[in-house]
Amino acid sequence: MRAQPEQWLDSALRRSPAQRYFERKASQRLAVLAYHGIDDADRFARHMDHLRRTARPITLEAALDAFEGRSALPERAALITFDDGHRSVYDVAMPILGERGFPAVVFVIAGVIGSERPFWWTEVIDLANRGGTVAGLGDRSPQDLVRTLKRVPDQRRAEAIEALRRTASAEAAPVAQLTGAELRSLESAGIAIGNHTWSHPSLPRCSPDVVRREIVDAHESLRGILGHGPEAFAYPYGDADGTAAACLRGHGYRAAFLFDHHLSPTQPRDAFAVSRLRVNSTTTLDRFRMISSGFHPSLHRLRGGA
């Protein structure tokens, strides 16, 4: 397959003096890599092999201790994280990480654990493809409908999903989710379990009571499964929220993670707003190297990226 123009550009930039400058600068910071599911196992393995050559993957506990000033992180520290709890983290990522002795953390949506309920955005796309409609939102593609529902008040999102369920020709297809036993197996393999809410709403678009319920219900469920409560949280969509941060502190959490495409200081000013780098398993190795060095995030911001 011929390389696309974007890949040629990434290759040239990765070999530039700027990349070497950012690599040196990044050696004193923490690269928190934020994946979701693993769609390309071979490419994800190449990412991990690059980290084995150039970085020091650390445990969640080591990161939390550093945030609290209890210990220092090594140069070129990296924390590997996954959001949502896709089955591929268990089926694909866990063996790849285990072969390399790498720790990680997966932030799971507690409300679907042990079920066949799809994530809400997957359900929306499936129901829309089955003819489901939402009054007042016009004629939108299923993907655009998901983008719209991420931005509306949470009550409106819930009402839209119910409308889609009523009007679709059939229910959304079931999706086998991770089980409690599999979460415990992930922990035993060195992959910590974090809280990613009960149902994955945008917390700033929820009422304070819903924010607290989303966190506490997920926390209690995960504590029942694991025998202990999680100590770290990832905001859905990276949308930080003051009510959420206060609730997390009150339940013994030690950190919460954003999705802002920045490197993190090894001791962030606010442990409940820790930066992460956006990456996925289909990212080319050249782009991955630029992301983990901080070069790509800087270019992204220059281009006006959020």
N, C-alpha and C positions, 0 to 999 in steps of 0.2 A: 504494500500500500504506500502510495506516494505521500510525503509529508505535506500538510497544509501550510499556507503562508504563515499562520499563527505559530505553528511548530518551528518553522525556520527562524522566525523572530525570537522565539523563546531560546532556541539553541544558540543564536548569536549573542543574546543578552546574557545567557548563563555563562558564556566564555569571556565576558567583558570584565575589565578592571572593576566596574561597579559591583559585580557579583562578589568578587574577592573582598572588596571593602565591606560589603554587608555581612559576609561570612565572618570576618574578624569582629565586627561590631556585635553580631548576634551571639558570639561565644560567651558573652557575659549576661545573656538574657535567657529566658525560658521560652521554648517553642512548645506551646500547647496545641497539638494537632487535633482538629475536630472533624472526624469522619461521620458518616451515617452508616448505610449498608455497604457491603462489599460486592460490587458488581463485576470487578475484574481482579480475580485472585492473583494472576501472574504479575500484574502491574503493582498491586498492593504489596506483594512479596518483594518486588524491586525497591519500593519505597523503604520497606523495613531493612533491606540489605544496605541501602544507602545510609540509613540511620546507624546501622551496626558499624559502618566504616567511619562515620563523621560525628556521631552524637553519643550522648549518654542517656538512654531512656531510663526514666525514674518511676518509682511507684507514686500513687496518689498520696500515700502517707508521707513520703519524703517531701513532696510539694507542700502539703499542709504544714509540716513542721517548719519548712523554710519560710512560708508566709507568716508564721507566728514568731519567727526569729529564733527558733529552737536549734536550728542547724543550717549549714550553708549547702547550696547545691553545687554540683560539679560544673565546670565549664561545659558549654554546649549541651545543657540539660534539655531533655525533651519529654513531654508527657503525652501519651497517645490516648485519645478519647473517642468515644462513639456516642452519638445521640440516638434516642428513640428505642433501641433494643431490637433491631432487625434480627431475624433468625440467622442471617449470614455472619453476624458477629460470633455466634456459637459454632456454626457449621464450617465457616471459612477462616475467619480472622483468628479464632482461638488456636487452631493447629499451627498457623503461620507464626503467630507470636510465640507459641510454646517452643517451636523448633529453634528460635533465636533467644529464648530466655527473657523475652520482653514482657514487662508488666503493662497494664493499661487500666482504663476505667470505662464502663458503659453506663450512661445515664438512661434509665428505662422509664417508659410510660407505664405506670403501675396498673392502670385500669384494664389493660389488655392482657396482662400476664396470665398464662394458663388458659387462654380462650382462643376462639377462632374469629374474634372481632378484628376487622381491619383498622389501621390507623384512620382517623377521620378524613384526611385528605384523599386517601386511597378509596375510601367508601364514596366520597363525593364524586370522584372521577368515574367510578364504576356505575353509580346510580345515574349520573348525567348521561353516560353512554347507553343506559337502558331507558332513556326517555324521560328521566326525572327533570322537573322544572322548579324554579323558585320565582314566585311572583315579585315583580319590582326590580329584578336584576337583569332583565333584557335577555337577548340572545348572545350567550357567551360560550366559548369553548370550555370543555371540562377543566382544562388547566387554568384558564383565565378565571373561571368560577372559584377555584381554590385560592388563587391569588387575591381575589376580591374578599373572600370570606376570612382570610387572615387579617384583613384590615378593618373589619367592621366590629362594632361592639359584640361581646361574646354572646349575649342573649340573642342577637340577630343571627349569629353563626349557628347556634343551636336550633333556632326556628327554621333556618334554611335547610339544615340537614334533615329535620323532620319532614319538611315539605318534599324534599327529594325522595325520601322513603315512601311517602304516600303516593307520589305520582309516577315513580319508576315502574317498569313492567315486571320487575322481579327484584328480590333482595340482592344486595352486593354479595359477591363471592366470598366465602370464608377464607381466612388467612390463618395458617397455623402460627401462633405466637410462641415466644419462649415460655417455658414452664418454670415453676418455682424450683424444681430439681435442677434444671439447667442453669438457673441463676446461681445456685449453690456450687455447681460444677465450675462455672466461670470464676467464682471467687477462689475456689480451690486451685485453679490454674493461674492465679495471680492477676485476675481481671476484677478490679473492685466494682461494686455496684453503687451507682449514684441515683438520686431522685431527679426525675424530669417531669414532674407533676402526674396527676391522675389521668388527665385526658388531653394534654398538650394544647391549652388555649394560649392566646397572647395575654399575659397577665395584666399589662396596663389597660387592657380593654375589658377587664372583669371588675365586678364590684369587690370591695375589700373582703367581704364574707366569702365570695367564691375563690378569691386568691388563697385565703387561709385554708379553705376546704380542699382545694386542689393539692396543696402542699401536705397538709396533715393526713388526709386520706391515703395519699401515696406513701407517706412516711410510715404510717401504721401498718399498711399492707406489706411493705418491704421488710419492716421489722419482724412481722410474723413469719415471713418466708425465710429470712436470713438468720434470725435469732438476735439481731442487733439493728439499730437504725443506721441509715446512711449518714455520712459526714459531709458530703458534697452534693451540690445541686447545679444543674444547668438550666438557665432560663430558656423556655421555648422561644425559638426564633432569635434568641439573644436579647429579648426585650426585658431589660432590668426593671425592677419595680420596688419602690420603697416599702410597701406593705409586705411584699414577699421577703425582702431582706430581713425585716424585723421579725417576721414569723420564723424564718430559718434560724436566726440567732437564738430565738427563744426555745427552739427544739434541738439545740446542741450542734448545729451545723458549723463547719469551720471555714467553708468557702463556697462561692457560687461563681459560675463561669458564664461569660458572654459568648458572642459569635461575631466578633467585630473585625476580624482579620488583622490583628496586631500581634506582635510579639509581646510577651509579658515581662515586666521586671521580675527578678527572682524573689523580691519582697514587694508586692504591689501595695500601693497606698491603701487600697480597699480590697480586702480578701473576698468581698461579696460582689466584686466587679472585675474578675480576672479575665484578661484578654485571651482569645484563642484564634488560631489560624484556620481558615476554611479550606478544606481539601477533600477530595473524594478519590475513590479507588481507581477511577479512570484517568486521573491526572497524569500527564506525561512525566517522565523522570526529570527532564529539564525544568518543567514548570514546578514540580515538587521541590527541587533544589532551590529555586528562586523563592518559593513560598516559605520554606523552612529557614532561609537566611534573612527574611524580612524584605528582600528586594522587590518581590512581586507585590506585597502589600503597599509598599511605598509608591510603586508605579500605579497601582489601583487607585490610591488616593489622589495622585496627580491628575488622573483621568476623571476625577470627580466621583469615584466609587464610594459608597457608604461603608 
